[in-house]
Amino acid sequence: MKKRRKNGGAVSGRSVWGLVWFRFKKNKLAMAGLFVLIFIMLAVLLAPLYVDYQAVVSQKITNRFKAPNATNWFGTDQFGRDLFARVVYGGRISLFVGLAVIMLSFVAGCILGGLAGYFGGVVDQVIMRIVDMFMAIPAILLSMAVVAALGNGTGKMLIALAVAQTPRFTRIVRSSIMGLRNQEFIEAAKCYGSSSARIIFKHLLPNGMGPVIVSTTLTLGQVIINIASLGFLGIGVASPTPEWGTILSETKAFIRYYPYLGLIPGACIALSVMAVNFIGDGLRDALDPRMKN
């Protein structure tokens, strides 16, 4: 069917997500953030194709503290290791562990928030009081406590950050479910004989995903910062495994004399978080039902 514009620019013949994408594309900052994030993720994902991992770990003291040049694009650190290689491979942990944290906490939050919002009563009280206890502790401090209990390691850090972010998703999903559970289509599903699980995951969650998706994108930026913070404090990814926060921690004593050691990984963190936040702002505007196009 041919699409046409009506009522000052509204586009007919589009699906709901088609309209969301149409609105999202009109936000220039959001599109810029999307392109930057895709570029960074492709650069770190395809790193083995253009950067030898030996450059990440091999030390050459005679090559230490070289400023950025044609051979070492980002210069070298105090051990003569190529900073470009370490930053590129370090982005794999900062970005993809961040995505894994978001996925785990998203799934856990959907399950807990769906149960609390749909059933209410005792189920809601028990789940939400536990969530309140976790939310009383700042996410980064809770992550530090879990890492301290489990020990260092990428997998343990992932679990710690997922535990810290799950309460936020649980609350957002619960509020979305509570606003939908008394709608007519839910009553029709109950009359049709649908099970509670089917109603939650087939009808309620898909229709209440707007606020959850926006929160997911905005939370990813916070998780990236938390990963870097744990690495900088020495309780995240252990050296010599590269990670943006760990790189900053290793070179902090030399940043005064060799600023590029801190500016480059710091710029990568800032650029990634800024891109994610631009995407989140664009999604928030695109999913706002009060917007007219």
N, C-alpha and C positions, 0 to 999 in steps of 0.2 A: 504493500500500500504506500502510495506516495505521501511523504511527510509535507506538511505545510504549516506556516506560522499563523497563529491566531492571537487575538487579544494582546497586541503589543509585544509579540515575540514568543509567546508560549508555543511549544512544539507538540503537535499531536502525533499519534502513532508511535510513541516511545514507551518502553517499559519503565517501571519505577527506577531501576538501576540505570537505565539509559538516560533518564532525566537527571539523576544524580551526577552521572559522568558529564552530561551537557553543562550543568551548573558548575561542576568542578573545573572544567576546561576554561571557563571564563575568568577564573582566578589566576592571574599571572604569577603571583608569588607561589601559589600551590603547585602550579605546573613546573615552575623553576625548581622548587624543592623536590618534586618527583623525579625530574631529570637528573638532578645532582645526586640523589640517593641511588638511583639506578646505576649511574656512572660509577659511584664509589663501590657499590656491591659487586658490579661486574669486574671492576679493577682488582678487588681482593679475592673474588671467587676464581678468576682466571690467572691468578698470580703465578702458579707453577708453569704456565706457558711462556712467561717472559722473565721470570726471576728464579734463579737457582736457590733452593733452600739453604745450600751451604753458605751463601752470602749472609744468611741470617745469624748463623752460629759460629762461623769461622772467625778467629781472632788474628789480627796482625798488628802488633803494637807499633811497628814502624809507620803504620798508616793511620794512627790515631789523630783525632781532632782535625780532620781535613774539612775545610769549608765546602759547601755545595759546589760541585764542578761537573764537567762533562762526563766523567767516569762514575762518580758517586753523586747522583742528582741531589740528594738531601745531605750530603756530607757523611762523615764517619763519627762514631762515638769514642769513648775513652778506651775501648778495647780494639779499635780499628775495624769494627763491624759496620757494614753498609747500612746507614740509617733508612734509606729508601726501602730496602728489602725488609727490614724489621717493621717499618710502619705498614707496609702493604700486607705482610703476613699477620701483623698484630691486629689489623682491621677485621680479619676473619673471626677472631674471638670477640672483639668489641661489638661487631654487628650481628653475627650469626648466633652467638650465645644470647645476645639481647633478643633476637627473634624467637629463639627457643624458649627463653624465659616468658615472653609474652604469650606464646602458644600454650605452655603448661598452665600458667596462671589464668589464661582466658578459659581453657577447658574446665579447670577446677572451679572458677568463678561462675561459669554457666551452670554447672551441676548444682553447686551449693545455693547460688542465688535463685535458680529455677525451682528447687525444692522449697526454699524458704518463701518465695513469693507466691507459689501456687497453693501450697498446703496451708500456710499461715499457722496460727495457733501455737502449739507446743513446738512443732518442728521449726517454725520461724523464730521463736524465742531462743531455743537452744543454739541454732546456727548463728543468729545475729549477736548473741551475747559473746560467743567465742570470737566472732569477727571483731566485735568492739574491743575485746582484750588485745587482739593483735594490732588493731589500728591505733591503740593508745601508745604504741611504740613507733617512733619514726622508722620508715622503711629501711634506711641505710643502717640504723643501729640494730634493727632486727636481723638484717642480713649479716652484719658483723658477728652477732651472737651465734647465729646458726653456723657460720663458717668456723668460728672458734670452737664450736662443739664438734663439728664434723671433720675439720682439718682443711688444709689447702688443697686445691685441685680445681680444674675447670668444671667437672661434673658436680662437685660439692658446692661450688659457687653458684652454679645454675639452680640447684635445688634451693639454696638459701634465698636467692633473689625471687624465685617463683613463690616461695612461701610468703615472702614479704609483700608481694604484689597481689596475691590472691584475694585478700580482704577487700581491696578496692573494687575489683571486678565483681565480687559477690554482691556488694551493696548496689552497684549500678544495675546489674542484671535483676536483682530483687525489685528495685523500684520500677524498672520497665515492665516486669511481669505483673506486678500489682496493679499497674495502670491498664492492663489488658485482660486480666483473668475474668472480669465480669462482662466482657463484650459479648455480643450476640453470637459471633462465630464460634466462641468457646462453648457457649451453652448448646449450640447446634452440634458441636463435636461430642459433647457429653451425651446428648440424646441419641446420637448415632452409635454410641457404645465404645468410643475411643478410650484407650487406657490413659492413665495419668501421664506416663512416660511419653506416649505419642502426642498428647496435647501439649506438653511442655516443649519437646524438641521439634515437633513438626509444625505447631501452630504459634505458640507463644514466643519462643526465642527468635524465629525468623522475622516476626513482625515487630520485635522490640530491639533489633540489632543496631538501629541508628546511633543512640547514645553510646552503646558499647563499642562500636567501631571507632568513633571519635576518641573515646577514652583510650582505646588500644594504641592508636597512633601517637597520642600525646604521652602515654606512659612509656612507649619505646624510647623516647628521648631521655626520660628520667632514668631508665634502666641502663642505657649506654653510659650515662654519667656515673651511676652507681658502680658499674663494672670497672670503670676507670678509677673511681675513688678507692675501691677495694684493692686494685692493683697498686695504686700509689701508696697505700698504707702498708703494703706488704702482706696482706691476708687474702689476696685474690689469686691470680695466676702467678705461679712461682717462676722466677728467673732461672734460666735464660730464655724461657718461652716468651716470645714477644707479645705484648698487648699494650695498647696506647697508654694506659695508666702505669703499667710496669715500666715502660720506656721512660716516662717522666720521672718515676721514682729512682731509676738507676742513674739518671743524668742530672738530678736536681742540684748536686754539688758543683756542677760545672756550667750551669745555665748562665751564671753571671758573666763568665768569660767567653762562652760559646752559645749565644742566645738561640741559635737555630736548633739546638738539641731540645729545647722546650717549646719553641714557637711552632715547629712543624707538627709534632704529635698533638699539641694543644689545638692547632688550627683544624686538624682532622676531626677531633672530638667536637669542636664548636660547629664546624660545617655540617657534620652528620646530624647533630641534635637540632640545628637550625632548620635543616631540610625536612626532618621529621615533623617539627613543630609547624612549619608552613603547610605541610600536607594535612596535618590535623586540623589547622584552622580552615583550610579549604573544604575538607570533608564536613566540618561543623556547619559551614555556610550552605554547602550543597544539600545536606540532609535536613536543613531547617524547613519544615513544611510551610512556614509563613512567607518564604521567598516566592516571588512571582517572576517568571521569565517570559 
